[in-house]
Amino acid sequence: MSPQEPAYVPAVGEVVRDTAKGAEGRVMGKCGPYYQLRPLAGGREWDAKPEAIESLSRDEQLSTRVAAVNARSREGLAL
């Protein structure tokens, strides 16, 4: 592995953390050097640098997904 290549390469569909933005998202793809991440609760994708991508533990993934589902359900209850 060259010094420019990140040690961690996420798969499409994987839930990861963008340490630069301080947010979790699902990997939607890659365009040039950047990964496209989408918020779990929905919304616009954003570009994340490969060196800012961090894997989540199983517990962190579960917690993040539950929080996203709860956020979506609260939006549906708003009057």
mmCIF file of the N, C-alpha and C atoms, coordinates in Angstrom:
data_MODEL
# 
_entry.id   MODEL 
# 
loop_
_atom_site.group_PDB 
_atom_site.id 
_atom_site.type_symbol 
_atom_site.label_atom_id 
_atom_site.label_alt_id 
_atom_site.label_comp_id 
_atom_site.label_asym_id 
_atom_site.label_entity_id 
_atom_site.label_seq_id 
_atom_site.pdbx_PDB_ins_code 
_atom_site.Cartn_x 
_atom_site.Cartn_y 
_atom_site.Cartn_z 
_atom_site.occupancy 
_atom_site.B_iso_or_equiv 
_atom_site.pdbx_formal_charge 
_atom_site.auth_seq_id 
_atom_site.auth_comp_id 
_atom_site.auth_asym_id 
_atom_site.auth_atom_id 
_atom_site.pdbx_PDB_model_num 
ATOM 1   N N  . MET A 1 1  ? 0.852   -1.172 0.000  1.00 0.00 ? 1  MET A N  1 
ATOM 2   C CA . MET A 1 1  ? 0.000   0.000  0.000  1.00 0.00 ? 1  MET A CA 1 
ATOM 3   C C  . MET A 1 1  ? 0.900   1.238  0.000  1.00 0.00 ? 1  MET A C  1 
ATOM 4   N N  . SER A 1 2  ? 0.571   2.198  -0.867 1.00 0.00 ? 2  SER A N  1 
ATOM 5   C CA . SER A 1 2  ? 1.371   3.419  -0.924 1.00 0.00 ? 2  SER A CA 1 
ATOM 6   C C  . SER A 1 2  ? 0.976   4.357  0.206  1.00 0.00 ? 2  SER A C  1 
ATOM 7   N N  . PRO A 1 3  ? 1.817   5.328  0.550  1.00 0.00 ? 3  PRO A N  1 
ATOM 8   C CA . PRO A 1 3  ? 1.509   6.259  1.642  1.00 0.00 ? 3  PRO A CA 1 
ATOM 9   C C  . PRO A 1 3  ? 0.265   7.110  1.368  1.00 0.00 ? 3  PRO A C  1 
ATOM 10  N N  . GLN A 1 4  ? -0.134  7.256  0.094  1.00 0.00 ? 4  GLN A N  1 
ATOM 11  C CA . GLN A 1 4  ? -1.292  8.079  -0.249 1.00 0.00 ? 4  GLN A CA 1 
ATOM 12  C C  . GLN A 1 4  ? -2.608  7.334  -0.090 1.00 0.00 ? 4  GLN A C  1 
ATOM 13  N N  . GLU A 1 5  ? -2.580  6.019  -0.089 1.00 0.00 ? 5  GLU A N  1 
ATOM 14  C CA . GLU A 1 5  ? -3.799  5.230  0.007  1.00 0.00 ? 5  GLU A CA 1 
ATOM 15  C C  . GLU A 1 5  ? -4.264  5.134  1.460  1.00 0.00 ? 5  GLU A C  1 
ATOM 16  N N  . PRO A 1 6  ? -5.573  5.345  1.687  1.00 0.00 ? 6  PRO A N  1 
ATOM 17  C CA . PRO A 1 6  ? -6.075  5.191  3.050  1.00 0.00 ? 6  PRO A CA 1 
ATOM 18  C C  . PRO A 1 6  ? -6.042  3.719  3.473  1.00 0.00 ? 6  PRO A C  1 
ATOM 19  N N  . ALA A 1 7  ? -5.878  3.484  4.756  1.00 0.00 ? 7  ALA A N  1 
ATOM 20  C CA . ALA A 1 7  ? -5.834  2.116  5.272  1.00 0.00 ? 7  ALA A CA 1 
ATOM 21  C C  . ALA A 1 7  ? -7.214  1.465  5.230  1.00 0.00 ? 7  ALA A C  1 
ATOM 22  N N  . TYR A 1 8  ? -8.264  2.273  5.291  1.00 0.00 ? 8  TYR A N  1 
ATOM 23  C CA . TYR A 1 8  ? -9.629  1.758  5.352  1.00 0.00 ? 8  TYR A CA 1 
ATOM 24  C C  . TYR A 1 8  ? -10.383 2.141  4.086  1.00 0.00 ? 8  TYR A C  1 
ATOM 25  N N  . VAL A 1 9  ? -10.972 1.165  3.411  1.00 0.00 ? 9  VAL A N  1 
ATOM 26  C CA . VAL A 1 9  ? -11.759 1.404  2.208  1.00 0.00 ? 9  VAL A CA 1 
ATOM 27  C C  . VAL A 1 9  ? -13.170 0.884  2.468  1.00 0.00 ? 9  VAL A C  1 
ATOM 28  N N  . PRO A 1 10 ? -14.146 1.791  2.642  1.00 0.00 ? 10 PRO A N  1 
ATOM 29  C CA . PRO A 1 10 ? -15.512 1.362  2.946  1.00 0.00 ? 10 PRO A CA 1 
ATOM 30  C C  . PRO A 1 10 ? -16.230 0.819  1.712  1.00 0.00 ? 10 PRO A C  1 
ATOM 31  N N  . ALA A 1 11 ? -17.186 -0.051 1.941  1.00 0.00 ? 11 ALA A N  1 
ATOM 32  C CA . ALA A 1 11 ? -17.996 -0.617 0.864  1.00 0.00 ? 11 ALA A CA 1 
ATOM 33  C C  . ALA A 1 11 ? -19.244 0.237  0.656  1.00 0.00 ? 11 ALA A C  1 
ATOM 34  N N  . VAL A 1 12 ? -19.766 0.221  -0.560 1.00 0.00 ? 12 VAL A N  1 
ATOM 35  C CA . VAL A 1 12 ? -21.029 0.914  -0.838 1.00 0.00 ? 12 VAL A CA 1 
ATOM 36  C C  . VAL A 1 12 ? -22.102 0.293  0.056  1.00 0.00 ? 12 VAL A C  1 
ATOM 37  N N  . GLY A 1 13 ? -22.893 1.140  0.705  1.00 0.00 ? 13 GLY A N  1 
ATOM 38  C CA . GLY A 1 13 ? -23.943 0.684  1.610  1.00 0.00 ? 13 GLY A CA 1 
ATOM 39  C C  . GLY A 1 13 ? -23.534 0.657  3.067  1.00 0.00 ? 13 GLY A C  1 
ATOM 40  N N  . GLU A 1 14 ? -22.243 0.737  3.320  1.00 0.00 ? 14 GLU A N  1 
ATOM 41  C CA . GLU A 1 14 ? -21.735 0.694  4.692  1.00 0.00 ? 14 GLU A CA 1 
ATOM 42  C C  . GLU A 1 14 ? -22.006 2.013  5.417  1.00 0.00 ? 14 GLU A C  1 
ATOM 43  N N  . VAL A 1 15 ? -22.290 1.930  6.700  1.00 0.00 ? 15 VAL A N  1 
ATOM 44  C CA . VAL A 1 15 ? -22.480 3.116  7.525  1.00 0.00 ? 15 VAL A CA 1 
ATOM 45  C C  . VAL A 1 15 ? -21.134 3.484  8.139  1.00 0.00 ? 15 VAL A C  1 
ATOM 46  N N  . VAL A 1 16 ? -20.709 4.733  7.919  1.00 0.00 ? 16 VAL A N  1 
ATOM 47  C CA . VAL A 1 16 ? -19.402 5.205  8.369  1.00 0.00 ? 16 VAL A CA 1 
ATOM 48  C C  . VAL A 1 16 ? -19.529 6.577  9.017  1.00 0.00 ? 16 VAL A C  1 
ATOM 49  N N  . ARG A 1 17 ? -18.445 7.018  9.629  1.00 0.00 ? 17 ARG A N  1 
ATOM 50  C CA . ARG A 1 17 ? -18.390 8.360  10.218 1.00 0.00 ? 17 ARG A CA 1 
ATOM 51  C C  . ARG A 1 17 ? -17.441 9.217  9.385  1.00 0.00 ? 17 ARG A C  1 
ATOM 52  N N  . ASP A 1 18 ? -17.879 10.443 9.087  1.00 0.00 ? 18 ASP A N  1 
ATOM 53  C CA . ASP A 1 18 ? -17.027 11.442 8.458  1.00 0.00 ? 18 ASP A CA 1 
ATOM 54  C C  . ASP A 1 18 ? -16.477 12.287 9.595  1.00 0.00 ? 18 ASP A C  1 
ATOM 55  N N  . THR A 1 19 ? -15.221 12.077 9.938  1.00 0.00 ? 19 THR A N  1 
ATOM 56  C CA . THR A 1 19 ? -14.644 12.768 11.092 1.00 0.00 ? 19 THR A CA 1 
ATOM 57  C C  . THR A 1 19 ? -14.492 14.266 10.845 1.00 0.00 ? 19 THR A C  1 
ATOM 58  N N  . ALA A 1 20 ? -14.354 14.682 9.594  1.00 0.00 ? 20 ALA A N  1 
ATOM 59  C CA . ALA A 1 20 ? -14.229 16.109 9.286  1.00 0.00 ? 20 ALA A CA 1 
ATOM 60  C C  . ALA A 1 20 ? -15.545 16.840 9.537  1.00 0.00 ? 20 ALA A C  1 
ATOM 61  N N  . LYS A 1 21 ? -16.654 16.181 9.243  1.00 0.00 ? 21 LYS A N  1 
ATOM 62  C CA . LYS A 1 21 ? -17.975 16.793 9.424  1.00 0.00 ? 21 LYS A CA 1 
ATOM 63  C C  . LYS A 1 21 ? -18.575 16.438 10.781 1.00 0.00 ? 21 LYS A C  1 
ATOM 64  N N  . GLY A 1 22 ? -18.089 15.346 11.373 1.00 0.00 ? 22 GLY A N  1 
ATOM 65  C CA . GLY A 1 22 ? -18.642 14.894 12.641 1.00 0.00 ? 22 GLY A CA 1 
ATOM 66  C C  . GLY A 1 22 ? -20.018 14.289 12.486 1.00 0.00 ? 22 GLY A C  1 
ATOM 67  N N  . ALA A 1 23 ? -20.221 13.580 11.357 1.00 0.00 ? 23 ALA A N  1 
ATOM 68  C CA . ALA A 1 23 ? -21.540 13.012 11.065 1.00 0.00 ? 23 ALA A CA 1 
ATOM 69  C C  . ALA A 1 23 ? -21.388 11.600 10.513 1.00 0.00 ? 23 ALA A C  1 
ATOM 70  N N  . GLU A 1 24 ? -22.427 10.799 10.723 1.00 0.00 ? 24 GLU A N  1 
ATOM 71  C CA . GLU A 1 24 ? -22.466 9.454  10.177 1.00 0.00 ? 24 GLU A CA 1 
ATOM 72  C C  . GLU A 1 24 ? -23.317 9.458  8.907  1.00 0.00 ? 24 GLU A C  1 
ATOM 73  N N  . GLY A 1 25 ? -22.961 8.569  7.992  1.00 0.00 ? 25 GLY A N  1 
ATOM 74  C CA . GLY A 1 25 ? -23.721 8.452  6.759  1.00 0.00 ? 25 GLY A CA 1 
ATOM 75  C C  . GLY A 1 25 ? -23.484 7.113  6.098  1.00 0.00 ? 25 GLY A C  1 
ATOM 76  N N  . ARG A 1 26 ? -24.335 6.834  5.107  1.00 0.00 ? 26 ARG A N  1 
ATOM 77  C CA . ARG A 1 26 ? -24.208 5.593  4.343  1.00 0.00 ? 26 ARG A CA 1 
ATOM 78  C C  . ARG A 1 26 ? -23.415 5.900  3.074  1.00 0.00 ? 26 ARG A C  1 
ATOM 79  N N  . VAL A 1 27 ? -22.444 5.052  2.771  1.00 0.00 ? 27 VAL A N  1 
ATOM 80  C CA . VAL A 1 27 ? -21.629 5.228  1.571  1.00 0.00 ? 27 VAL A CA 1 
ATOM 81  C C  . VAL A 1 27 ? -22.505 4.921  0.352  1.00 0.00 ? 27 VAL A C  1 
ATOM 82  N N  . MET A 1 28 ? -22.638 5.914  -0.530 1.00 0.00 ? 28 MET A N  1 
ATOM 83  C CA . MET A 1 28 ? -23.453 5.755  -1.728 1.00 0.00 ? 28 MET A CA 1 
ATOM 84  C C  . MET A 1 28 ? -22.597 5.488  -2.961 1.00 0.00 ? 28 MET A C  1 
ATOM 85  N N  . GLY A 1 29 ? -21.344 5.857  -2.904 1.00 0.00 ? 29 GLY A N  1 
ATOM 86  C CA . GLY A 1 29 ? -20.447 5.648  -4.033 1.00 0.00 ? 29 GLY A CA 1 
ATOM 87  C C  . GLY A 1 29 ? -19.194 6.465  -3.857 1.00 0.00 ? 29 GLY A C  1 
ATOM 88  N N  . LYS A 1 30 ? -18.441 6.546  -4.945 1.00 0.00 ? 30 LYS A N  1 
ATOM 89  C CA . LYS A 1 30 ? -17.195 7.305  -4.925 1.00 0.00 ? 30 LYS A CA 1 
ATOM 90  C C  . LYS A 1 30 ? -17.081 8.034  -6.254 1.00 0.00 ? 30 LYS A C  1 
ATOM 91  N N  . CYS A 1 31 ? -16.689 9.289  -6.195 1.00 0.00 ? 31 CYS A N  1 
ATOM 92  C CA . CYS A 1 31 ? -16.490 10.093 -7.389 1.00 0.00 ? 31 CYS A CA 1 
ATOM 93  C C  . CYS A 1 31 ? -15.134 10.775 -7.259 1.00 0.00 ? 31 CYS A C  1 
ATOM 94  N N  . GLY A 1 32 ? -14.206 10.396 -8.124 1.00 0.00 ? 32 GLY A N  1 
ATOM 95  C CA . GLY A 1 32 ? -12.850 10.908 -8.000 1.00 0.00 ? 32 GLY A CA 1 
ATOM 96  C C  . GLY A 1 32 ? -12.270 10.454 -6.678 1.00 0.00 ? 32 GLY A C  1 
ATOM 97  N N  . PRO A 1 33 ? -11.646 11.361 -5.935 1.00 0.00 ? 33 PRO A N  1 
ATOM 98  C CA . PRO A 1 33 ? -11.035 10.968 -4.667 1.00 0.00 ? 33 PRO A CA 1 
ATOM 99  C C  . PRO A 1 33 ? -12.014 10.942 -3.493 1.00 0.00 ? 33 PRO A C  1 
ATOM 100 N N  . TYR A 1 34 ? -13.252 11.381 -3.689 1.00 0.00 ? 34 TYR A N  1 
ATOM 101 C CA . TYR A 1 34 ? -14.197 11.547 -2.578 1.00 0.00 ? 34 TYR A CA 1 
ATOM 102 C C  . TYR A 1 34 ? -15.252 10.443 -2.525 1.00 0.00 ? 34 TYR A C  1 
ATOM 103 N N  . TYR A 1 35 ? -15.687 10.133 -1.305 1.00 0.00 ? 35 TYR A N  1 
ATOM 104 C CA . TYR A 1 35 ? -16.824 9.248  -1.099 1.00 0.00 ? 35 TYR A CA 1 
ATOM 105 C C  . TYR A 1 35 ? -18.069 10.102 -0.966 1.00 0.00 ? 35 TYR A C  1 
ATOM 106 N N  . GLN A 1 36 ? -19.183 9.628  -1.518 1.00 0.00 ? 36 GLN A N  1 
ATOM 107 C CA . GLN A 1 36 ? -20.457 10.308 -1.330 1.00 0.00 ? 36 GLN A CA 1 
ATOM 108 C C  . GLN A 1 36 ? -21.188 9.599  -0.199 1.00 0.00 ? 36 GLN A C  1 
ATOM 109 N N  . LEU A 1 37 ? -21.538 10.388 0.826  1.00 0.00 ? 37 LEU A N  1 
ATOM 110 C CA . LEU A 1 37 ? -22.256 9.859  1.982  1.00 0.00 ? 37 LEU A CA 1 
ATOM 111 C C  . LEU A 1 37 ? -23.632 10.494 2.036  1.00 0.00 ? 37 LEU A C  1 
ATOM 112 N N  . ARG A 1 38 ? -24.619 9.708  2.450  1.00 0.00 ? 38 ARG A N  1 
ATOM 113 C CA . ARG A 1 38 ? -25.984 10.212 2.617  1.00 0.00 ? 38 ARG A CA 1 
ATOM 114 C C  . ARG A 1 38 ? -26.381 10.042 4.077  1.00 0.00 ? 38 ARG A C  1 
ATOM 115 N N  . PRO A 1 39 ? -26.992 11.070 4.667  1.00 0.00 ? 39 PRO A N  1 
ATOM 116 C CA . PRO A 1 39 ? -27.455 10.942 6.057  1.00 0.00 ? 39 PRO A CA 1 
ATOM 117 C C  . PRO A 1 39 ? -28.429 9.765  6.188  1.00 0.00 ? 39 PRO A C  1 
ATOM 118 N N  . LEU A 1 40 ? -28.376 9.068  7.288  1.00 0.00 ? 40 LEU A N  1 
ATOM 119 C CA . LEU A 1 40 ? -29.244 7.906  7.481  1.00 0.00 ? 40 LEU A CA 1 
ATOM 120 C C  . LEU A 1 40 ? -30.715 8.290  7.566  1.00 0.00 ? 40 LEU A C  1 
ATOM 121 N N  . ALA A 1 41 ? -31.008 9.487  8.034  1.00 0.00 ? 41 ALA A N  1 
ATOM 122 C CA . ALA A 1 41 ? -32.398 9.938  8.132  1.00 0.00 ? 41 ALA A CA 1 
ATOM 123 C C  . ALA A 1 41 ? -32.875 10.538 6.808  1.00 0.00 ? 41 ALA A C  1 
ATOM 124 N N  . GLY A 1 42 ? -32.043 10.474 5.780  1.00 0.00 ? 42 GLY A N  1 
ATOM 125 C CA . GLY A 1 42 ? -32.387 11.034 4.485  1.00 0.00 ? 42 GLY A CA 1 
ATOM 126 C C  . GLY A 1 42 ? -31.795 12.414 4.318  1.00 0.00 ? 42 GLY A C  1 
ATOM 127 N N  . GLY A 1 43 ? -31.789 12.882 3.106  1.00 0.00 ? 43 GLY A N  1 
ATOM 128 C CA . GLY A 1 43 ? -31.247 14.202 2.837  1.00 0.00 ? 43 GLY A CA 1 
ATOM 129 C C  . GLY A 1 43 ? -30.210 14.152 1.737  1.00 0.00 ? 43 GLY A C  1 
ATOM 130 N N  . ARG A 1 44 ? -29.538 15.273 1.561  1.00 0.00 ? 44 ARG A N  1 
ATOM 131 C CA . ARG A 1 44 ? -28.549 15.410 0.498  1.00 0.00 ? 44 ARG A CA 1 
ATOM 132 C C  . ARG A 1 44 ? -27.246 14.697 0.827  1.00 0.00 ? 44 ARG A C  1 
ATOM 133 N N  . GLU A 1 45 ? -26.676 14.132 -0.211 1.00 0.00 ? 45 GLU A N  1 
ATOM 134 C CA . GLU A 1 45 ? -25.357 13.517 -0.071 1.00 0.00 ? 45 GLU A CA 1 
ATOM 135 C C  . GLU A 1 45 ? -24.302 14.603 0.094  1.00 0.00 ? 45 GLU A C  1 
ATOM 136 N N  . TRP A 1 46 ? -23.196 14.224 0.715  1.00 0.00 ? 46 TRP A N  1 
ATOM 137 C CA . TRP A 1 46 ? -22.063 15.130 0.798  1.00 0.00 ? 46 TRP A CA 1 
ATOM 138 C C  . TRP A 1 46 ? -20.797 14.369 0.450  1.00 0.00 ? 46 TRP A C  1 
ATOM 139 N N  . ASP A 1 47 ? -19.782 15.104 0.043  1.00 0.00 ? 47 ASP A N  1 
ATOM 140 C CA . ASP A 1 47 ? -18.495 14.520 -0.291 1.00 0.00 ? 47 ASP A CA 1 
ATOM 141 C C  . ASP A 1 47 ? -17.629 14.440 0.955  1.00 0.00 ? 47 ASP A C  1 
ATOM 142 N N  . ALA A 1 48 ? -16.967 13.308 1.111  1.00 0.00 ? 48 ALA A N  1 
ATOM 143 C CA . ALA A 1 48 ? -16.075 13.109 2.252  1.00 0.00 ? 48 ALA A CA 1 
ATOM 144 C C  . ALA A 1 48 ? -14.711 12.640 1.751  1.00 0.00 ? 48 ALA A C  1 
ATOM 145 N N  . LYS A 1 49 ? -13.676 13.220 2.315  1.00 0.00 ? 49 LYS A N  1 
ATOM 146 C CA . LYS A 1 49 ? -12.320 12.808 1.956  1.00 0.00 ? 49 LYS A CA 1 
ATOM 147 C C  . LYS A 1 49 ? -12.042 11.411 2.507  1.00 0.00 ? 49 LYS A C  1 
ATOM 148 N N  . PRO A 1 50 ? -11.340 10.585 1.765  1.00 0.00 ? 50 PRO A N  1 
ATOM 149 C CA . PRO A 1 50 ? -11.049 9.215  2.221  1.00 0.00 ? 50 PRO A CA 1 
ATOM 150 C C  . PRO A 1 50 ? -10.364 9.162  3.584  1.00 0.00 ? 50 PRO A C  1 
ATOM 151 N N  . GLU A 1 51 ? -9.468  10.106 3.854  1.00 0.00 ? 51 GLU A N  1 
ATOM 152 C CA . GLU A 1 51 ? -8.755  10.076 5.139  1.00 0.00 ? 51 GLU A CA 1 
ATOM 153 C C  . GLU A 1 51 ? -9.651  10.467 6.308  1.00 0.00 ? 51 GLU A C  1 
ATOM 154 N N  . ALA A 1 52 ? -10.838 11.018 6.039  1.00 0.00 ? 52 ALA A N  1 
ATOM 155 C CA . ALA A 1 52 ? -11.770 11.404 7.102  1.00 0.00 ? 52 ALA A CA 1 
ATOM 156 C C  . ALA A 1 52 ? -12.815 10.326 7.375  1.00 0.00 ? 52 ALA A C  1 
ATOM 157 N N  . ILE A 1 53 ? -12.800 9.247  6.599  1.00 0.00 ? 53 ILE A N  1 
ATOM 158 C CA . ILE A 1 53 ? -13.780 8.169  6.759  1.00 0.00 ? 53 ILE A CA 1 
ATOM 159 C C  . ILE A 1 53 ? -13.306 7.202  7.833  1.00 0.00 ? 53 ILE A C  1 
ATOM 160 N N  . GLU A 1 54 ? -14.212 6.877  8.738  1.00 0.00 ? 54 GLU A N  1 
ATOM 161 C CA . GLU A 1 54 ? -13.893 5.986  9.859  1.00 0.00 ? 54 GLU A CA 1 
ATOM 162 C C  . GLU A 1 54 ? -14.980 4.934  9.972  1.00 0.00 ? 54 GLU A C  1 
ATOM 163 N N  . SER A 1 55 ? -14.584 3.694  10.170 1.00 0.00 ? 55 SER A N  1 
ATOM 164 C CA . SER A 1 55 ? -15.572 2.626  10.341 1.00 0.00 ? 55 SER A CA 1 
ATOM 165 C C  . SER A 1 55 ? -16.241 2.754  11.707 1.00 0.00 ? 55 SER A C  1 
ATOM 166 N N  . LEU A 1 56 ? -17.437 2.202  11.811 1.00 0.00 ? 56 LEU A N  1 
ATOM 167 C CA . LEU A 1 56 ? -18.166 2.192  13.082 1.00 0.00 ? 56 LEU A CA 1 
ATOM 168 C C  . LEU A 1 56 ? -18.224 0.773  13.616 1.00 0.00 ? 56 LEU A C  1 
ATOM 169 N N  . SER A 1 57 ? -18.194 0.641  14.927 1.00 0.00 ? 57 SER A N  1 
ATOM 170 C CA . SER A 1 57 ? -18.376 -0.676 15.538 1.00 0.00 ? 57 SER A CA 1 
ATOM 171 C C  . SER A 1 57 ? -19.826 -1.101 15.318 1.00 0.00 ? 57 SER A C  1 
ATOM 172 N N  . ARG A 1 58 ? -20.122 -2.347 15.556 1.00 0.00 ? 58 ARG A N  1 
ATOM 173 C CA . ARG A 1 58 ? -21.506 -2.830 15.409 1.00 0.00 ? 58 ARG A CA 1 
ATOM 174 C C  . ARG A 1 58 ? -22.455 -2.064 16.326 1.00 0.00 ? 58 ARG A C  1 
ATOM 175 N N  . ASP A 1 59 ? -22.013 -1.801 17.549 1.00 0.00 ? 59 ASP A N  1 
ATOM 176 C CA . ASP A 1 59 ? -22.843 -1.056 18.497 1.00 0.00 ? 59 ASP A CA 1 
ATOM 177 C C  . ASP A 1 59 ? -23.096 0.366  18.008 1.00 0.00 ? 59 ASP A C  1 
ATOM 178 N N  . GLU A 1 60 ? -22.058 1.009  17.475 1.00 0.00 ? 60 GLU A N  1 
ATOM 179 C CA . GLU A 1 60 ? -22.215 2.369  16.954 1.00 0.00 ? 60 GLU A CA 1 
ATOM 180 C C  . GLU A 1 60 ? -23.148 2.390  15.741 1.00 0.00 ? 60 GLU A C  1 
ATOM 181 N N  . GLN A 1 61 ? -23.031 1.382  14.879 1.00 0.00 ? 61 GLN A N  1 
ATOM 182 C CA . GLN A 1 61 ? -23.917 1.305  13.714 1.00 0.00 ? 61 GLN A CA 1 
ATOM 183 C C  . GLN A 1 61 ? -25.365 1.148  14.147 1.00 0.00 ? 61 GLN A C  1 
ATOM 184 N N  . LEU A 1 62 ? -25.606 0.262  15.101 1.00 0.00 ? 62 LEU A N  1 
ATOM 185 C CA . LEU A 1 62 ? -26.972 0.047  15.588 1.00 0.00 ? 62 LEU A CA 1 
ATOM 186 C C  . LEU A 1 62 ? -27.527 1.318  16.214 1.00 0.00 ? 62 LEU A C  1 
ATOM 187 N N  . SER A 1 63 ? -26.759 1.959  17.048 1.00 0.00 ? 63 SER A N  1 
ATOM 188 C CA . SER A 1 63 ? -27.186 3.188  17.708 1.00 0.00 ? 63 SER A CA 1 
ATOM 189 C C  . SER A 1 63 ? -27.511 4.280  16.683 1.00 0.00 ? 63 SER A C  1 
ATOM 190 N N  . THR A 1 64 ? -26.667 4.423  15.681 1.00 0.00 ? 64 THR A N  1 
ATOM 191 C CA . THR A 1 64 ? -26.859 5.427  14.642 1.00 0.00 ? 64 THR A CA 1 
ATOM 192 C C  . THR A 1 64 ? -28.117 5.140  13.834 1.00 0.00 ? 64 THR A C  1 
ATOM 193 N N  . ARG A 1 65 ? -28.338 3.888  13.497 1.00 0.00 ? 65 ARG A N  1 
ATOM 194 C CA . ARG A 1 65 ? -29.530 3.519  12.709 1.00 0.00 ? 65 ARG A CA 1 
ATOM 195 C C  . ARG A 1 65 ? -30.810 3.717  13.518 1.00 0.00 ? 65 ARG A C  1 
ATOM 196 N N  . VAL A 1 66 ? -30.797 3.363  14.785 1.00 0.00 ? 66 VAL A N  1 
ATOM 197 C CA . VAL A 1 66 ? -31.972 3.567  15.642 1.00 0.00 ? 66 VAL A CA 1 
ATOM 198 C C  . VAL A 1 66 ? -32.285 5.057  15.762 1.00 0.00 ? 66 VAL A C  1 
ATOM 199 N N  . ALA A 1 67 ? -31.268 5.881  15.933 1.00 0.00 ? 67 ALA A N  1 
ATOM 200 C CA . ALA A 1 67 ? -31.477 7.328  16.021 1.00 0.00 ? 67 ALA A CA 1 
ATOM 201 C C  . ALA A 1 67 ? -32.096 7.867  14.729 1.00 0.00 ? 67 ALA A C  1 
ATOM 202 N N  . ALA A 1 68 ? -31.664 7.366  13.586 1.00 0.00 ? 68 ALA A N  1 
ATOM 203 C CA . ALA A 1 68 ? -32.221 7.812  12.303 1.00 0.00 ? 68 ALA A CA 1 
ATOM 204 C C  . ALA A 1 68 ? -33.684 7.403  12.156 1.00 0.00 ? 68 ALA A C  1 
ATOM 205 N N  . VAL A 1 69 ? -34.013 6.177  12.547 1.00 0.00 ? 69 VAL A N  1 
ATOM 206 C CA . VAL A 1 69 ? -35.402 5.714  12.476 1.00 0.00 ? 69 VAL A CA 1 
ATOM 207 C C  . VAL A 1 69 ? -36.277 6.538  13.417 1.00 0.00 ? 69 VAL A C  1 
ATOM 208 N N  . ASN A 1 70 ? -35.787 6.812  14.608 1.00 0.00 ? 70 ASN A N  1 
ATOM 209 C CA . ASN A 1 70 ? -36.541 7.636  15.550 1.00 0.00 ? 70 ASN A CA 1 
ATOM 210 C C  . ASN A 1 70 ? -36.761 9.042  15.006 1.00 0.00 ? 70 ASN A C  1 
ATOM 211 N N  . ALA A 1 71 ? -35.758 9.619  14.372 1.00 0.00 ? 71 ALA A N  1 
ATOM 212 C CA . ALA A 1 71 ? -35.892 10.960 13.796 1.00 0.00 ? 71 ALA A CA 1 
ATOM 213 C C  . ALA A 1 71 ? -36.940 10.967 12.694 1.00 0.00 ? 71 ALA A C  1 
ATOM 214 N N  . ARG A 1 72 ? -36.929 9.944  11.839 1.00 0.00 ? 72 ARG A N  1 
ATOM 215 C CA . ARG A 1 72 ? -37.935 9.861  10.768 1.00 0.00 ? 72 ARG A CA 1 
ATOM 216 C C  . ARG A 1 72 ? -39.326 9.701  11.341 1.00 0.00 ? 72 ARG A C  1 
ATOM 217 N N  . SER A 1 73 ? -39.477 8.913  12.409 1.00 0.00 ? 73 SER A N  1 
ATOM 218 C CA . SER A 1 73 ? -40.804 8.707  12.984 1.00 0.00 ? 73 SER A CA 1 
ATOM 219 C C  . SER A 1 73 ? -41.332 9.975  13.637 1.00 0.00 ? 73 SER A C  1 
ATOM 220 N N  . ARG A 1 74 ? -40.448 10.762 14.253 1.00 0.00 ? 74 ARG A N  1 
ATOM 221 C CA . ARG A 1 74 ? -40.866 12.030 14.856 1.00 0.00 ? 74 ARG A CA 1 
ATOM 222 C C  . ARG A 1 74 ? -41.346 13.014 13.800 1.00 0.00 ? 74 ARG A C  1 
ATOM 223 N N  . GLU A 1 75 ? -40.682 13.020 12.639 1.00 0.00 ? 75 GLU A N  1 
ATOM 224 C CA . GLU A 1 75 ? -41.095 13.900 11.543 1.00 0.00 ? 75 GLU A CA 1 
ATOM 225 C C  . GLU A 1 75 ? -42.497 13.561 11.083 1.00 0.00 ? 75 GLU A C  1 
ATOM 226 N N  . GLY A 1 76 ? -42.829 12.287 11.070 1.00 0.00 ? 76 GLY A N  1 
ATOM 227 C CA . GLY A 1 76 ? -44.168 11.849 10.650 1.00 0.00 ? 76 GLY A CA 1 
ATOM 228 C C  . GLY A 1 76 ? -45.244 12.223 11.643 1.00 0.00 ? 76 GLY A C  1 
ATOM 229 N N  . LEU A 1 77 ? -44.873 12.466 12.904 1.00 0.00 ? 77 LEU A N  1 
ATOM 230 C CA . LEU A 1 77 ? -45.856 12.803 13.939 1.00 0.00 ? 77 LEU A CA 1 
ATOM 231 C C  . LEU A 1 77 ? -46.087 14.298 14.051 1.00 0.00 ? 77 LEU A C  1 
ATOM 232 N N  . ALA A 1 78 ? -45.234 15.094 13.426 1.00 0.00 ? 78 ALA A N  1 
ATOM 233 C CA . ALA A 1 78 ? -45.370 16.558 13.525 1.00 0.00 ? 78 ALA A CA 1 
ATOM 234 C C  . ALA A 1 78 ? -46.671 17.001 12.871 1.00 0.00 ? 78 ALA A C  1 
ATOM 235 N N  . LEU A 1 79 ? -47.353 17.945 13.509 1.00 0.00 ? 79 LEU A N  1 
ATOM 236 C CA . LEU A 1 79 ? -48.600 18.471 12.957 1.00 0.00 ? 79 LEU A CA 1 
ATOM 237 C C  . LEU A 1 79 ? -48.395 19.777 12.244 1.00 0.00 ? 79 LEU A C  1 
# 
